[in-house]
């Protein structure tokens, strides 16, 4: 498994271990791919993810925009992914019903000394766009964590920092 994917999954695990919003709303999020600047994930829609008309609740899409945007920052090697300053979501089509799988691709569009910009696309199993979101994060104080890493351009190897193992 590539170093960037291992690291991004480790950051996601820290979200789940916190037992907060992410763990309650989408504990079954599956991160399948990560390389610097991009993360891909999927989520099987559960009955608790839908609104009263039986389709995916818009709040789920917005929450996933927040979380996947954070994980896109993690692909840059940042263990602490900053805090949200702005989130926007555009709903294109109903995003499915229980049993359907929602696919997400999050991209780190840009990162500077204080702000990171991300975009998350939501598609169904046929690749049809259902929604997209943008997410701006303040990352100025999140750089320099002891678990931060630098990856090779392809994300396969760690080229800076010390990769933590599960035992540590």
Buried (B, 14 or more C-beta within 10 A) or exposed (E): EBBBBBBBBBBBEBBBEEEEEBEEBBEEBBBEBBBBBBBBBBBBBBEEBBEEEEBBBEEBBBBBBBBBBBBBBBBBBBBBBBEBEEBEBEBEEBBBBBEBEBBBBBBBBEBEEBBBBBBBBBBBEEEEEBBBBBBBBBBEEBBEBEBBBEBBEEBBEBEEBEEBEEEE
